[in-house]
Amino acid sequence: MSSRTYYIHLDSLKIRAFHGVFREEEEIGNTFEFQLKVGVEAKGSFDTDQLEDTVDYVSLIKLIKMQNAKRSKTLENLGERIIQELFKQYPSIRSIHLKINKIDPPITDEIRSVGIEMEESRKD
């Protein structure tokens, strides 16, 4: 029996938040850009055509926004929280690729963004 995986992605989700180690980041904040790609196990969602049988884009955005409400010093911590919460809330998610960029970081005038990429697969 074969299994099918399809991918849902969010491109360039921008959120204002207060992550970082510098005092000005805590007080003024910054813009963060998120790229998310989740591999979802297809179990009938193609046949039923029902939103509850897939992973809803809007719920993914809400989850990322909720995790951004809690301040992190590092993007690694923020990314880990997002990934773990995605796996917890969506049993059909098999893999996650997450990229977080901090736009115009307060470190130099010569760089547009800094960031991280994380990738994890569900352990069965």
N, CA, C and O atoms as a printed pandas DataFrame, in Angstrom:
     atom_number atom_name residue_name chain_id  residue_number  x_coord  y_coord  z_coord
0              1         N          MET        A               1    0.844   -1.181    0.000
1              2        CA          MET        A               1    0.000    0.000    0.000
2              3         C          MET        A               1    0.889    1.244    0.000
3              4         O          MET        A               1    1.829    1.337    0.789
4              5         N          SER        A               2    0.602    2.165   -0.853
5              6        CA          SER        A               2    1.414    3.380   -0.949
6              7         C          SER        A               2    0.839    4.476   -0.071
7              8         O          SER        A               2   -0.336    4.455    0.297
8              9         N          SER        A               3    1.682    5.418    0.248
9             10        CA          SER        A               3    1.221    6.598    0.977
10            11         C          SER        A               3    1.592    7.830    0.156
11            12         O          SER        A               3    2.590    7.839   -0.564
12            13         N          ARG        A               4    0.797    8.832    0.275
13            14        CA          ARG        A               4    1.004   10.053   -0.496
14            15         C          ARG        A               4    1.231   11.210    0.460
15            16         O          ARG        A               4    0.536   11.353    1.465
16            17         N          THR        A               5    2.207   12.027    0.131
17            18        CA          THR        A               5    2.472   13.251    0.880
18            19         C          THR        A               5    2.288   14.426   -0.063
19            20         O          THR        A               5    2.749   14.402   -1.204
20            21         N          TYR        A               6    1.611   15.452    0.427
21            22        CA          TYR        A               6    1.529   16.696   -0.332
22            23         C          TYR        A               6    2.048   17.804    0.559
23            24         O          TYR        A               6    2.168   17.633    1.772
24            25         N          TYR        A               7    2.355   18.935   -0.043
25            26        CA          TYR        A               7    3.012   20.023    0.690
26            27         C          TYR        A               7    2.147   21.272    0.684
27            28         O          TYR        A               7    1.597   21.678   -0.340
28            29         N          ILE        A               8    2.048   21.859    1.854
29            30        CA          ILE        A               8    1.370   23.141    2.038
30            31         C          ILE        A               8    2.453   24.137    2.395
31            32         O          ILE        A               8    3.326   23.844    3.212
32            33         N          HIS        A               9    2.405   25.312    1.790
33            34        CA          HIS        A               9    3.450   26.288    2.105
34            35         C          HIS        A               9    2.860   27.677    2.307
35            36         O          HIS        A               9    1.847   28.055    1.719
36            37         N          LEU        A              10    3.543   28.406    3.162
37            38        CA          LEU        A              10    3.280   29.832    3.383
38            39         C          LEU        A              10    4.533   30.564    2.938
39            40         O          LEU        A              10    5.639   30.214    3.350
40            41         N          ASP        A              11    4.368   31.568    2.111
41            42        CA          ASP        A              11    5.514   32.335    1.619
42            43         C          ASP        A              11    5.438   33.778    2.098
43            44         O          ASP        A              11    4.424   34.454    1.922
44            45         N          SER        A              12    6.507   34.228    2.695
45            46        CA          SER        A              12    6.683   35.636    3.064
46            47         C          SER        A              12    5.620   36.163    4.020
47            48         O          SER        A              12    5.112   37.269    3.839
48            49         N          LEU        A              13    5.285   35.373    5.039
49            50        CA          LEU        A              13    4.414   35.855    6.100
50            51         C          LEU        A              13    5.226   36.815    6.954
51            52         O          LEU        A              13    6.248   36.425    7.519
52            53         N          LYS        A              14    4.787   38.066    7.056
53            54        CA          LYS        A              14    5.527   39.076    7.825
54            55         C          LYS        A              14    4.762   39.408    9.102
55            56         O          LYS        A              14    3.561   39.677    9.089
56            57         N          ILE        A              15    5.514   39.377   10.208
57            58        CA          ILE        A              15    4.938   39.629   11.529
58            59         C          ILE        A              15    5.864   40.568   12.294
59            60         O          ILE        A              15    7.083   40.400   12.280
60            61         N          ARG        A              16    5.286   41.534   12.946
61            62        CA          ARG        A              16    6.037   42.433   13.827
62            63         C          ARG        A              16    6.117   41.765   15.191
63            64         O          ARG        A              16    5.098   41.354   15.746
64            65         N          ALA        A              17    7.351   41.654   15.742
65            66        CA          ALA        A              17    7.534   40.990   17.035
66            67         C          ALA        A              17    8.754   41.580   17.734
67            68         O          ALA        A              17    9.401   42.490   17.215
68            69         N          PHE        A              18    9.057   41.053   18.913
69            70        CA          PHE        A              18   10.074   41.641   19.786
70            71         C          PHE        A              18   11.160   40.644   20.176
71            72         O          PHE        A              18   11.627   40.651   21.315
72            73         N          HIS        A              19   11.561   39.793   19.245
73            74        CA          HIS        A              19   12.601   38.797   19.505
74            75         C          HIS        A              19   13.984   39.410   19.342
75            76         O          HIS        A              19   14.180   40.325   18.542
76            77         N          GLY        A              20   14.943   38.895   20.109
77            78        CA          GLY        A              20   16.320   39.354   19.977
78            79         C          GLY        A              20   16.983   39.548   21.321
79            80         O          GLY        A              20   16.339   39.474   22.368
80            81         N          VAL        A              21   18.278   39.795   21.280
81            82        CA          VAL        A              21   19.051   39.948   22.509
82            83         C          VAL        A              21   19.283   41.412   22.886
83            84         O          VAL        A              21   19.622   41.708   24.032
84            85         N          PHE        A              22   19.106   42.319   21.940
85            86        CA          PHE        A              22   19.368   43.734   22.219
86            87         C          PHE        A              22   18.141   44.414   22.831
87            88         O          PHE        A              22   17.000   44.071   22.519
88            89         N          ARG        A              23   18.402   45.381   23.704
89            90        CA          ARG        A              23   17.325   46.100   24.385
90            91         C          ARG        A              23   16.377   46.774   23.401
91            92         O          ARG        A              23   15.162   46.765   23.599
92            93         N          GLU        A              24   16.933   47.360   22.338
93            94        CA          GLU        A              24   16.072   48.032   21.360
94            95         C          GLU        A              24   15.137   47.051   20.656
95            96         O          GLU        A              24   14.039   47.435   20.254
96            97         N          GLU        A              25   15.553   45.786   20.498
97            98        CA          GLU        A              25   14.673   44.784   19.891
98            99         C          GLU        A              25   13.494   44.471   20.804
99           100         O          GLU        A              25   12.383   44.231   20.330
100          101         N          GLU        A              26   13.733   44.474   22.101
101          102        CA          GLU        A              26   12.666   44.242   23.067
102          103         C          GLU        A              26   11.707   45.423   23.132
103          104         O          GLU        A              26   10.503   45.233   23.303
104          105         N          GLU        A              27   12.224   46.637   22.997
105          106        CA          GLU        A              27   11.398   47.829   23.127
106          107         C          GLU        A              27   10.743   48.259   21.815
107          108         O          GLU        A              27    9.566   48.620   21.794
108          109         N          ILE        A              28   11.500   48.220   20.729
109          110        CA          ILE        A              28   11.006   48.714   19.435
110          111         C          ILE        A              28   10.455   47.585   18.577
111          112         O          ILE        A              28    9.477   47.773   17.853
112          113         N          GLY        A              29   11.070   46.426   18.651
113          114        CA          GLY        A              29   10.644   45.294   17.845
114          115         C          GLY        A              29   11.273   45.306   16.469
115          116         O          GLY        A              29   12.118   46.143   16.154
116          117         N          ASN        A              30   10.839   44.357   15.656
117          118        CA          ASN        A              30   11.379   44.203   14.327
118          119         C          ASN        A              30   10.365   43.440   13.484
119          120         O          ASN        A              30    9.399   42.889   14.013
120          121         N          THR        A              31   10.583   43.409   12.188
121          122        CA          THR        A              31    9.748   42.620   11.297
122          123         C          THR        A              31   10.433   41.288   11.035
123          124         O          THR        A              31   11.629   41.234   10.747
124          125         N          PHE        A              32    9.662   40.225   11.138
125          126        CA          PHE        A              32   10.147   38.880   10.891
126          127         C          PHE        A              32    9.371   38.285    9.718
127          128         O          PHE        A              32    8.156   38.447    9.607
128          129         N          GLU        A              33   10.097   37.599    8.859
129          130        CA          GLU        A              33    9.480   36.992    7.687
130          131         C          GLU        A              33    9.594   35.471    7.809
131          132         O          GLU        A              33   10.665   34.938    8.101
132          133         N          PHE        A              34    8.480   34.788    7.583
133          134        CA          PHE        A              34    8.403   33.343    7.748
134          135         C          PHE        A              34    8.104   32.666    6.417
135          136         O          PHE        A              34    7.239   33.100    5.657
136          137         N          GLN        A              35    8.844   31.592    6.158
137          138        CA          GLN        A              35    8.575   30.685    5.050
138          139         C          GLN        A              35    8.321   29.330    5.713
139          140         O          GLN        A              35    9.147   28.847    6.488
140          141         N          LEU        A              36    7.196   28.731    5.409
141          142        CA          LEU        A              36    6.856   27.455    6.018
142          143         C          LEU        A              36    6.412   26.479    4.938
143          144         O          LEU        A              36    5.612   26.818    4.066
144          145         N          LYS        A              37    6.943   25.263    5.006
145          146        CA          LYS        A              37    6.526   24.190    4.110
146          147         C          LYS        A              37    6.290   22.962    4.971
147          148         O          LYS        A              37    7.206   22.486    5.642
148          149         N          VAL        A              38    5.067   22.446    4.955
149          150        CA          VAL        A              38    4.745   21.255    5.731
150          151         C          VAL        A              38    4.343   20.130    4.784
151          152         O          VAL        A              38    3.543   20.323    3.868
152          153         N          GLY        A              39    4.908   18.966    5.019
153          154        CA          GLY        A              39    4.533   17.769    4.278
154          155         C          GLY        A              39    3.410   17.076    5.029
155          156         O          GLY        A              39    3.560   16.730    6.201
156          157         N          VAL        A              40    2.290   16.873    4.359
157          158        CA          VAL        A              40    1.093   16.338    4.993
158          159         C          VAL        A              40    0.766   14.971    4.396
159          160         O          VAL        A              40    0.770   14.792    3.178
160          161         N          GLU        A              41    0.487   14.020    5.268
161          162        CA          GLU        A              41    0.066   12.697    4.819
162          163         C          GLU        A              41   -1.365   12.786    4.306
163          164         O          GLU        A              41   -2.265   13.224    5.022
164          165         N          ALA        A              42   -1.566   12.370    3.071
165          166        CA          ALA        A              42   -2.893   12.438    2.458
166          167         C          ALA        A              42   -3.705   11.216    2.876
167          168         O          ALA        A              42   -3.378   10.085    2.517
168          169         N          LYS        A              43   -4.762   11.460    3.635
169          170        CA          LYS        A              43   -5.665   10.391    4.061
170          171         C          LYS        A              43   -7.090   10.777    3.704
171          172         O          LYS        A              43   -7.899   11.056    4.588
172          173         N          GLY        A              44   -7.395   10.795    2.445
173          174        CA          GLY        A              44   -8.762   11.062    2.029
174          175         C          GLY        A              44   -9.100   12.510    1.757
175          176         O          GLY        A              44  -10.192   12.799    1.268
176          177         N          SER        A              45   -8.198   13.429    2.057
177          178        CA          SER        A              45   -8.528   14.842    1.870
178          179         C          SER        A              45   -8.782   15.177    0.405
179          180         O          SER        A              45   -9.536   16.103    0.107
180          181         N          PHE        A              46   -8.168   14.443   -0.505
181          182        CA          PHE        A              46   -8.397   14.695   -1.931
182          183         C          PHE        A              46   -9.808   14.254   -2.336
183          184         O          PHE        A              46  -10.430   14.849   -3.216
184          185         N          ASP        A              47  -10.289   13.218   -1.686
185          186        CA          ASP        A              47  -11.613   12.684   -2.022
186          187         C          ASP        A              47  -12.743   13.457   -1.356
187          188         O          ASP        A              47  -13.784   13.690   -1.970
188          189         N          THR        A              48  -12.543   13.857   -0.097
189          190        CA          THR        A              48  -13.647   14.488    0.646
190          191         C          THR        A              48  -13.849   15.947    0.286
191          192         O          THR        A              48  -14.967   16.458    0.352
192          193         N          ASP        A              49  -12.767   16.623   -0.097
193          194        CA          ASP        A              49  -12.822   18.046   -0.422
194          195         C          ASP        A              49  -13.329   18.885    0.754
195          196         O          ASP        A              49  -14.008   19.893    0.561
196          197         N          GLN        A              50  -12.988   18.453    1.980
197          198        CA          GLN        A              50  -13.416   19.138    3.191
198          199         C          GLN        A              50  -12.218   19.749    3.903
199          200         O          GLN        A              50  -11.167   19.120    4.022
200          201         N          LEU        A              51  -12.382   20.969    4.370
201          202        CA          LEU        A              51  -11.297   21.682    5.041
202          203         C          LEU        A              51  -10.795   20.934    6.274
203          204         O          LEU        A              51   -9.597   20.944    6.554
204          205         N          GLU        A              52  -11.692   20.289    7.011
205          206        CA          GLU        A              52  -11.275   19.588    8.232
206          207         C          GLU        A              52  -10.423   18.347    7.941
207          208         O          GLU        A              52   -9.854   17.771    8.868
208          209         N          ASP        A              53  -10.324   17.928    6.684
209          210        CA          ASP        A              53   -9.496   16.785    6.316
210          211         C          ASP        A              53   -8.111   17.186    5.818
211          212         O          ASP        A              53   -7.368   16.350    5.304
212          213         N          THR        A              54   -7.769   18.446    5.966
213          214        CA          THR        A              54   -6.446   18.919    5.568
214          215         C          THR        A              54   -5.911   19.852    6.643
215          216         O          THR        A              54   -6.516   19.980    7.708
216          217         N          VAL        A              55   -4.806   20.492    6.383
217          218        CA          VAL        A              55   -4.230   21.478    7.303
218          219         C          VAL        A              55   -4.564   22.851    6.730
219          220         O          VAL        A              55   -4.122   23.199    5.635
220          221         N          ASP        A              56   -5.333   23.613    7.466
221          222        CA          ASP        A              56   -5.843   24.911    7.028
222          223         C          ASP        A              56   -4.747   25.977    7.075
223          224         O          ASP        A              56   -4.063   26.127    8.087
224          225         N          TYR        A              57   -4.585   26.710    5.978
225          226        CA          TYR        A              57   -3.575   27.787    5.919
226          227         C          TYR        A              57   -3.775   28.808    7.031
227          228         O          TYR        A              57   -2.817   29.240    7.673
228          229         N          VAL        A              58   -5.019   29.185    7.249
229          230        CA          VAL        A              58   -5.316   30.216    8.254
230          231         C          VAL        A              58   -4.893   29.749    9.640
231          232         O          VAL        A              58   -4.382   30.544   10.430
232          233         N          SER        A              59   -5.098   28.475    9.943
233          234        CA          SER        A              59   -4.703   27.970   11.261
234          235         C          SER        A              59   -3.177   27.935   11.403
235          236         O          SER        A              59   -2.657   28.115   12.504
236          237         N          LEU        A              60   -2.460   27.705   10.307
237          238        CA          LEU        A              60   -0.997   27.761   10.354
238          239         C          LEU        A              60   -0.522   29.175   10.680
239          240         O          LEU        A              60    0.381   29.365   11.495
240          241         N          ILE        A              61   -1.135   30.157   10.041
241          242        CA          ILE        A              61   -0.787   31.562   10.298
242          243         C          ILE        A              61   -1.074   31.926   11.751
243          244         O          ILE        A              61   -0.254   32.573   12.402
244          245         N          LYS        A              62   -2.231   31.513   12.260
245          246        CA          LYS        A              62   -2.587   31.803   13.654
246          247         C          LYS        A              62   -1.581   31.189   14.613
247          248         O          LYS        A              62   -1.196   31.820   15.597
248          249         N          LEU        A              63   -1.150   29.958   14.335
249          250        CA          LEU        A              63   -0.187   29.292   15.201
250          251         C          LEU        A              63    1.134   30.060   15.228
251          252         O          LEU        A              63    1.708   30.266   16.298
252          253         N          ILE        A              64    1.614   30.480   14.073
253          254        CA          ILE        A              64    2.864   31.246   14.018
254          255         C          ILE        A              64    2.713   32.565   14.766
255          256         O          ILE        A              64    3.616   32.964   15.501
256          257         N          LYS        A              65    1.595   33.238   14.589
257          258        CA          LYS        A              65    1.356   34.499   15.304
258          259         C          LYS        A              65    1.315   34.284   16.813
259          260         O          LYS        A              65    1.857   35.091   17.569
260          261         N          MET        A              66    0.682   33.210   17.254
261          262        CA          MET        A              66    0.618   32.932   18.698
262          263         C          MET        A              66    2.011   32.695   19.278
263          264         O          MET        A              66    2.312   33.168   20.374
264          265         N          GLN        A              67    2.857   31.974   18.558
265          266        CA          GLN        A              67    4.211   31.725   19.044
266          267         C          GLN        A              67    5.047   33.003   19.044
267          268         O          GLN        A              67    5.974   33.137   19.842
268          269         N          ASN        A              68    4.728   33.933   18.160
269          270        CA          ASN        A              68    5.449   35.211   18.121
270          271         C          ASN        A              68    5.043   36.129   19.260
271          272         O          ASN        A              68    5.761   37.082   19.561
272          273         N          ALA        A              69    3.938   35.875   19.886
273          274        CA          ALA        A              69    3.497   36.700   21.013
274          275         C          ALA        A              69    4.394   36.486   22.235
275          276         O          ALA        A              69    4.460   37.349   23.111
276          277         N          LYS        A              70    5.084   35.345   22.301
277          278        CA          LYS        A              70    6.014   35.069   23.392
278          279         C          LYS        A              70    7.427   35.390   22.903
279          280         O          LYS        A              70    7.904   34.806   21.930
280          281         N          ARG        A              71    8.075   36.304   23.575
281          282        CA          ARG        A              71    9.398   36.773   23.155
282          283         C          ARG        A              71   10.466   35.692   23.306
283          284         O          ARG        A              71   10.487   34.960   24.296
284          285         N          SER        A              72   11.342   35.602   22.324
285          286        CA          SER        A              72   12.505   34.719   22.360
286          287         C          SER        A              72   13.753   35.557   22.116
287          288         O          SER        A              72   13.722   36.521   21.352
288          289         N          LYS        A              73   14.833   35.191   22.759
289          290        CA          LYS        A              73   16.100   35.855   22.482
290          291         C          LYS        A              73   16.675   35.371   21.159
291          292         O          LYS        A              73   17.305   36.140   20.434
292          293         N          THR        A              74   16.457   34.080   20.838
293          294        CA          THR        A              74   17.031   33.518   19.616
294          295         C          THR        A              74   15.935   33.038   18.666
295          296         O          THR        A              74   14.852   32.631   19.087
296          297         N          LEU        A              75   16.247   33.097   17.392
297          298        CA          LEU        A              75   15.325   32.582   16.382
298          299         C          LEU        A              75   15.233   31.059   16.481
299          300         O          LEU        A              75   14.204   30.477   16.139
300          301         N          GLU        A              76   16.297   30.418   16.945
301          302        CA          GLU        A              76   16.280   28.973   17.121
302          303         C          GLU        A              76   15.199   28.551   18.122
303          304         O          GLU        A              76   14.484   27.574   17.900
304          305         N          ASN        A              77   15.091   29.294   19.216
305          306        CA          ASN        A              77   14.074   28.996   20.217
306          307         C          ASN        A              77   12.673   29.192   19.643
307          308         O          ASN        A              77   11.795   28.352   19.839
308          309         N          LEU        A              78   12.469   30.287   18.944
309          310        CA          LEU        A              78   11.184   30.556   18.314
310          311         C          LEU        A              78   10.843   29.460   17.309
311          312         O          LEU        A              78    9.724   28.947   17.305
312          313         N          GLY        A              79   11.799   29.102   16.462
313          314        CA          GLY        A              79   11.562   28.067   15.465
314          315         C          GLY        A              79   11.221   26.728   16.082
315          316         O          GLY        A              79   10.322   26.035   15.608
316          317         N          GLU        A              80   11.928   26.359   17.132
317          318        CA          GLU        A              80   11.665   25.092   17.809
318          319         C          GLU        A              80   10.252   25.062   18.386
319          320         O          GLU        A              80    9.561   24.049   18.286
320          321         N          ARG        A              81    9.827   26.161   18.983
321          322        CA          ARG        A              81    8.464   26.217   19.535
322          323         C          ARG        A              81    7.422   26.060   18.428
323          324         O          ARG        A              81    6.438   25.340   18.601
324          325         N          ILE        A              82    7.631   26.722   17.306
325          326        CA          ILE        A              82    6.691   26.627   16.185
326          327         C          ILE        A              82    6.623   25.185   15.679
327          328         O          ILE        A              82    5.532   24.645   15.500
328          329         N          ILE        A              83    7.767   24.567   15.450
329          330        CA          ILE        A              83    7.804   23.199   14.926
330          331         C          ILE        A              83    7.116   22.226   15.884
331          332         O          ILE        A              83    6.295   21.414   15.456
332          333         N          GLN        A              84    7.440   22.300   17.161
333          334        CA          GLN        A              84    6.846   21.360   18.116
334          335         C          GLN        A              84    5.334   21.545   18.225
335          336         O          GLN        A              84    4.600   20.566   18.353
336          337         N          GLU        A              85    4.870   22.776   18.175
337          338        CA          GLU        A              85    3.430   23.027   18.254
338          339         C          GLU        A              85    2.718   22.544   16.982
339          340         O          GLU        A              85    1.594   22.048   17.056
340          341         N          LEU        A              86    3.361   22.686   15.825
341          342        CA          LEU        A              86    2.775   22.165   14.585
342          343         C          LEU        A              86    2.608   20.650   14.661
343          344         O          LEU        A              86    1.546   20.129   14.322
344          345         N          PHE        A              87    3.640   19.942   15.102
345          346        CA          PHE        A              87    3.535   18.491   15.234
346          347         C          PHE        A              87    2.473   18.098   16.250
347          348         O          PHE        A              87    1.753   17.119   16.055
348          349         N          LYS        A              88    2.375   18.856   17.327
349          350        CA          LYS        A              88    1.400   18.553   18.376
350          351         C          LYS        A              88   -0.035   18.735   17.865
351          352         O          LYS        A              88   -0.893   17.886   18.106
352          353         N          GLN        A              89   -0.289   19.826   17.171
353          354        CA          GLN        A              89   -1.663   20.139   16.751
354          355         C          GLN        A              89   -2.114   19.406   15.493
355          356         O          GLN        A              89   -3.315   19.256   15.272
356          357         N          TYR        A              90   -1.183   18.950   14.667
357          358        CA          TYR        A              90   -1.542   18.348   13.382
358          359         C          TYR        A              90   -0.866   16.992   13.214
359          360         O          TYR        A              90    0.254   16.928   12.707
360          361         N          PRO        A              91   -1.513   15.913   13.625
361          362        CA          PRO        A              91   -0.931   14.575   13.492
362          363         C          PRO        A              91   -0.631   14.173   12.044
363          364         O          PRO        A              91    0.208   13.303   11.811
364          365         N          SER        A              92   -1.297   14.789   11.082
365          366        CA          SER        A              92   -1.066   14.426    9.675
366          367         C          SER        A              92    0.201   15.059    9.098
367          368         O          SER        A              92    0.646   14.666    8.020
368          369         N          ILE        A              93    0.790   16.034    9.802
369          370        CA          ILE        A              93    2.038   16.633    9.318
370          371         C          ILE        A              93    3.176   15.640    9.520
371          372         O          ILE        A              93    3.409   15.165   10.631
372          373         N          ARG        A              94    3.881   15.334    8.435
373          374        CA          ARG        A              94    5.004   14.396    8.458
374          375         C          ARG        A              94    6.351   15.119    8.505
375          376         O          ARG        A              94    7.303   14.614    9.101
376          377         N          SER        A              95    6.436   16.284    7.888
377          378        CA          SER        A              95    7.714   17.012    7.852
378          379         C          SER        A              95    7.452   18.510    7.848
379          380         O          SER        A              95    6.399   18.982    7.421
380          381         N          ILE        A              96    8.451   19.242    8.340
381          382        CA          ILE        A              96    8.346   20.704    8.422
382          383         C          ILE        A              96    9.667   21.306    7.980
383          384         O          ILE        A              96   10.739   20.877    8.409
384          385         N          HIS        A              97    9.573   22.291    7.130
385          386        CA          HIS        A              97   10.734   23.111    6.758
386          387         C          HIS        A              97   10.342   24.550    7.078
387          388         O          HIS        A              97    9.383   25.079    6.515
388          389         N          LEU        A              98   11.078   25.173    7.973
389          390        CA          LEU        A              98   10.758   26.519    8.448
390          391         C          LEU        A              98   11.962   27.424    8.262
391          392         O          LEU        A              98   13.086   27.069    8.617
392          393         N          LYS        A              99   11.713   28.587    7.704
393          394        CA          LYS        A              99   12.752   29.612    7.555
394          395         C          LYS        A              99   12.231   30.888    8.212
395          396         O          LYS        A              99   11.107   31.318    7.954
396          397         N          ILE        A             100   13.059   31.484    9.059
397          398        CA          ILE        A             100   12.709   32.735    9.733
398          399         C          ILE        A             100   13.798   33.751    9.438
399          400         O          ILE        A             100   14.976   33.496    9.688
400          401         N          ASN        A             101   13.409   34.897    8.909
401          402        CA          ASN        A             101   14.337   35.999    8.673
402          403         C          ASN        A             101   13.967   37.185    9.543
403          404         O          ASN        A             101   12.794   37.528    9.691
404          405         N          LYS        A             102   14.984   37.802   10.112
405          406        CA          LYS        A             102   14.816   39.074   10.823
406          407         C          LYS        A             102   15.197   40.153    9.818
407          408         O          LYS        A             102   16.345   40.224    9.379
408          409         N          ILE        A             103   14.235   40.988    9.458
409          410        CA          ILE        A             103   14.442   42.019    8.447
410          411         C          ILE        A             103   15.119   43.231    9.095
411          412         O          ILE        A             103   14.735   43.644   10.189
412          413         N          ASP        A             104   16.108   43.793    8.433
413          414        CA          ASP        A             104   16.854   44.958    8.922
414          415         C          ASP        A             104   17.300   44.809   10.379
415          416         O          ASP        A             104   16.902   45.601   11.233
416          417         N          PRO        A             105   18.120   43.800   10.662
417          418        CA          PRO        A             105   18.571   43.601   12.045
418          419         C          PRO        A             105   19.447   44.757   12.516
419          420         O          PRO        A             105   20.117   45.401   11.709
420          421         N          PRO        A             106   19.441   45.020   13.820
421          422        CA          PRO        A             106   20.212   46.157   14.349
422          423         C          PRO        A             106   21.684   45.841   14.532
423          424         O          PRO        A             106   22.243   46.101   15.598
424          425         N          ILE        A             107   22.323   45.282   13.511
425          426        CA          ILE        A             107   23.735   44.944   13.646
426          427         C          ILE        A             107   24.626   45.680   12.658
427          428         O          ILE        A             107   25.819   45.844   12.912
428          429         N          THR        A             108   24.069   46.129   11.533
429          430        CA          THR        A             108   24.867   46.833   10.536
430          431         C          THR        A             108   23.938   47.489    9.525
431          432         O          THR        A             108   22.776   47.103    9.397
432          433         N          ASP        A             109   24.449   48.474    8.815
433          434        CA          ASP        A             109   23.651   49.117    7.771
434          435         C          ASP        A             109   23.720   48.364    6.448
435          436         O          ASP        A             109   23.040   48.730    5.490
436          437         N          GLU        A             110   24.531   47.322    6.389
437          438        CA          GLU        A             110   24.848   46.692    5.117
438          439         C          GLU        A             110   24.144   45.364    4.869
439          440         O          GLU        A             110   24.472   44.683    3.897
440          441         N          ILE        A             111   23.207   44.976    5.695
441          442        CA          ILE        A             111   22.564   43.678    5.527
442          443         C          ILE        A             111   21.050   43.828    5.591
443          444         O          ILE        A             111   20.519   44.528    6.454
444          445         N          ARG        A             112   20.369   43.168    4.676
445          446        CA          ARG        A             112   18.905   43.247    4.612
446          447         C          ARG        A             112   18.235   42.367    5.662
447          448         O          ARG        A             112   17.244   42.763    6.276
448          449         N          SER        A             113   18.793   41.154    5.867
449          450        CA          SER        A             113   18.180   40.252    6.833
450          451         C          SER        A             113   19.188   39.206    7.310
451          452         O          SER        A             113   20.210   38.954    6.673
452          453         N          VAL        A             114   18.863   38.618    8.441
453          454        CA          VAL        A             114   19.575   37.459    8.955
454          455         C          VAL        A             114   18.510   36.434    9.318
455          456         O          VAL        A             114   17.343   36.788    9.490
456          457         N          GLY        A             115   18.892   35.190    9.433
457          458        CA          GLY        A             115   17.862   34.225    9.767
458          459         C          GLY        A             115   18.366   32.816    9.957
459          460         O          GLY        A             115   19.567   32.549    9.970
460          461         N          ILE        A             116   17.405   31.925   10.103
461          462        CA          ILE        A             116   17.693   30.508   10.285
462          463         C          ILE        A             116   16.753   29.691    9.400
463          464         O          ILE        A             116   15.697   30.164    8.978
464          465         N          GLU        A             117   17.162   28.461    9.135
465          466        CA          GLU        A             117   16.298   27.468    8.506
466          467         C          GLU        A             117   16.356   26.214    9.349
467          468         O          GLU        A             117   17.423   25.800    9.803
468          469         N          MET        A             118   15.196   25.614    9.552
469          470        CA          MET        A             118   15.109   24.393   10.340
470          471         C          MET        A             118   14.274   23.380    9.558
471          472         O          MET        A             118   13.318   23.741    8.871
472          473         N          GLU        A             119   14.646   22.124    9.675
473          474        CA          GLU        A             119   13.893   21.079    9.006
474          475         C          GLU        A             119   13.795   19.883    9.955
475          476         O          GLU        A             119   14.784   19.472   10.563
476          477         N          GLU        A             120   12.590   19.338   10.067
477          478        CA          GLU        A             120   12.402   18.198   10.960
478          479         C          GLU        A             120   11.301   17.314   10.416
479          480         O          GLU        A             120   10.324   17.794    9.842
480          481         N          SER        A             121   11.472   16.013   10.604
481          482        CA          SER        A             121   10.455   15.036   10.220
482          483         C          SER        A             121    9.910   14.386   11.477
483          484         O          SER        A             121   10.614   14.240   12.476
484          485         N          ARG        A             122    8.649   14.000   11.412
485          486        CA          ARG        A             122    8.011   13.351   12.559
486          487         C          ARG        A             122    8.661   11.996   12.794
487          488         O          ARG        A             122    8.928   11.244   11.856
488          489         N          LYS        A             123    8.907   11.705   14.044
489          490        CA          LYS        A             123    9.438   10.392   14.425
490          491         C          LYS        A             123    8.252    9.491   14.747
491          492         O          LYS        A             123    7.439    9.815   15.612
492          493         N          ASP        A             124    8.154    8.377   14.061
493          494        CA          ASP        A             124    7.018    7.464   14.312
494          495         C          ASP        A             124    7.300    6.503   15.431
495          496         O          ASP        A             124    6.451    5.676   15.764
